[in-house]
Amino acid sequence: MIHMANQIALFFASYPKDEAVAGVADHLQKFWEPRMRKQITEYVAHGGSGLHEYALEAVKRLH
Amino acid sequence: MALIQQTDYGTPKRNSATLVTLEIDGKPVTVPAGTSVMRAAVEVGVQVPKLCASDNLEPFGSCRLCLIEVEGRKGTPASCTTPAEQGMKVRTQSPKLSKLRMGVMELYASDYPREMFESSASGNTEFQQMVTAVGLRDVRYGYSGKNHQSAEKDESNPYFEFDPAKCIVCSRCVRACEEVQGTFALTIDGRGFASAVSAGDKPFLESECVSCGACVQACPTGSLLEKSVIENGQPDRSVVTTCAYCGVGCSFVAELKGDEVVRMTPDKAGKANHGHSCIKGRFAWGYTTHKDRILKPMIRAKFTDPWREVSWEEAIGHAAGEFKRIQAKYGRDSIGGITSSRCSNEETFLVQKMVRAAFGNNNTDTCARVCHSPTGYGMSTTLGTSAGTQDFDSVEAADVIMIIGANPTDAHPVFASHMKRRLREGARLIIIDPRRIDLVKTPHVQADYHLPLLPGTNVAMINSLAHVVVTEGLVDEPYVKERCDLVAFEQWRKFVAQEKNSPEAMEKFTGVPAADVRAAARLYATGGSGAIYYGLGVTEHSQGSTMVMGMCNLAMATGNIGKNGVGINPLRGQNNVQGSCDMGSFPHEYSGYRHVSGTAVRESFEKEWHVPLQSEPGLRIPNMIDAAVDGTFKGIYIQGEDIVQSDPNTQHISAGLAAMECVVVQDLFLNETASYAHVFLPGSSFLEKDGTFTNAERRISRVRKAIEPMAGLADWEATMALSNALGYPMHYNHPSEIMDEIARLTPTFAGVSYEKLDRLGSLQWPCNDKAPEGTPVMHIGGFVRGKGRFMITEFVPTDERVTARFPLILTTGRILSQYNVGAQTRRTPNNTWHDMDVLEIHPSDAEDRGIKEGDLVSLASREGDITLPARISERMQPGVVYTTFHHAMTGANVVTTEFSDWATNCPEYKVTAVQVQLARHMSEWQEQYLETRKQTTRIEKESTAND
């Protein structure tokens, strides 16, 4: 899951940061099933070690 | 339906805008200039006798049977080679012509098996029809003269035989092999009386012949004839249907005798195949009645128990009860469903409906997940819709054809023949593929550029090509300005223009000389209409979606979308990949690619289905397996898909299934996934049901029931029964009613109905009020999403890296004679050509390891290892090996990894770091597989009154 989130972040990383973080968050919201989003949200809540900076910020924006 | 007799116009249609009017047997007729007199005659209902002519071949003028008289001209020219002219007056019947034709037929008959031409029971060939047409009753010369009647038959091909005794050397077979198929396997050897059809002086089976059947179809004498006709006799009824193999979606005429299929012949009216076929569709249909078919539902408590045959009612009731029990215990989201791209539109629509409405979640997915899901994501993001932009006929207008990560002659053979015709006419060819596929150099076709990149570097390559276009001033600026989002374009232009994206900088990744990349880019951008065709060599990568976007960027920048002869054309692997995606099989979207979170769309489904629906995306196939291993996903309904054999990392898939409490498999055979199932529902083959398939060009074609379902229920009926047992009522009397519901709910299908499909033959979506007869080419005048959106496509090397321990890259794919997991083709004589998977390895890599042709080798990755025989092949580049996944025993996906596309989770089948070394025996997994398979396929037969 960390690997997948980082892959997504690397795709959007070519865009300006705000756009990139929004892109990652939108992708996770649209394509990740709630239990997956819950797992990564919990992981971030525990520090989110190993997550790309943009993925980390994007997960914090998930609802 | 009675046996269909298709009209043969004798010579091909001409498309000249200039028309000429002539008179044939007193009947006026107007035709395009260039049309033959023979064809013009057929237009007014006059059949001129013929043997060497056929409307799918250029006129040849050799049989001398189609002679005519033209007022004011001397002689009796052949009508097939005589062009219609303004004012011409033609006679096709006269005493003189009758005498000439009689004489010609008499000569042919003198060297033809006497019993064949004297007996109508021996076949219904054109030769026999001509005997009747000219009134031949006897041969004045007798039959004892020098002849070919003792010539030996060639029965080497498992599907057809060649009997030289019946051959009149009309060359139709040779011309069909050349003009229709483009293989050039046949020729006429010798001269005069010694002339004979030859497959290169070899038996057919050992020749270059690809068993497409074009020669058999073309033969007017029965010299080349299907063995199934020889064994079973002539068919007496036929049904037009659609092939159940690849994404070309060929139209076929199933010819039957009673309920037995005698042969499948390609349908001339088929708009995807225009009367052509390949070995699979034409001949490999025997699996439908194979002894391995499971025809009774079965259940068992544990997957290690023997199967117990039960009634449909008991099996359905058991499955429904288990699913309800699991949901009550583990929650609503603990179960899901998967369909296959081999299922029809109606079946896949019904399964996803059942998951969303009866299961109450969005855990629905389809096998397009593991093949073309990046196509959907990439094309939707850039262009606005998840489908190829062109029809197949568009290739006839292409000036430059770029093939990326596809091997059409093996995987999409009928379209490959179409493409080869255009290439022989002079279209230029660029091939981007790690392997030297056949199209790189094949008779009368040679690629201008073959860019043999290293697997995993597609995005580096596409960025390099774009870099050349942008930095050398090759952008179609007016096109971009008019049709594309200019902010996104400038962002992209700036990105690809960076030196890091130049062919020179990327050469270290791709391994392709920069000069070749530059030349190919210039050719694509400036060579006229440029068309990109691609396959799974694009999508099955960790950057699959990025690459699809990269191709769309390149096509938009050069103005190569939105007209005939151009486009981005995904070659879909299976017959209904496009359709299964269209039907809302993915967990995040409804039919027509609309996200489940969209309130208005969701409400339209809720209103039609009378049930509240979830607004959150569900689990994808790999997510389902992960969740099963984690213990939160406990039950699954799998229709027609074999995830154990086809999905990556077999051990992980098996572990996921083994962790579930109820696995329901619906299939023709006890496939590998069924080894882990608790309920087996017998599937119905494409011959046993009605429905539709949607091919790679968005063409919706009818599948028509030729025989009754062998297990009693068609697949859609079984799904309906399961849904009803789950408490969500479904009532359809016929699949046409399912299509009506799809049309009501899906704007791009709004104009589709069985009535219209039957009337027009097929329809390409979008089909609605704006395009009532469908849309062959998309994005004309503007993109579906509005302005075309360029996306930045940074190259990110895959995390699957070669090391000293795993120094080679494995890439996988399929071959001509077998199809995907082989469930169908392995149960046909296609095994004659490929009875086991082999590992293709470059001579230098083989030599380094002491490997010789045929040696058993171990193929090991970080995930697992298997053994298989080696084939030394210069098709491979050093450092890259290749195998297929057609045989379960091989277990190719034991080796592949779980790395996947960042956007869609499409597995990275095309890049696995491996080591190859000599081996003495099968791998541990293979030994275990045999044991597991033996244990999990035991069947306790149903008790009967006689027991």
Interface residues (C-beta under 8 A of the other chain):
Chain A: H3 M4 Q7 I8 L10 F11 A13 S14 Y15 H27 K30 F31 W32 E33 P34 R35 M36
Chain B: D333 N362 N363 Q491 F495 S542 S545 T546 P587 H588 H595 S597 E616 P617 G618 L619 R620 N623 A627 T632 I792 E794 V796 D799 S900 W902 A903 T904 N905
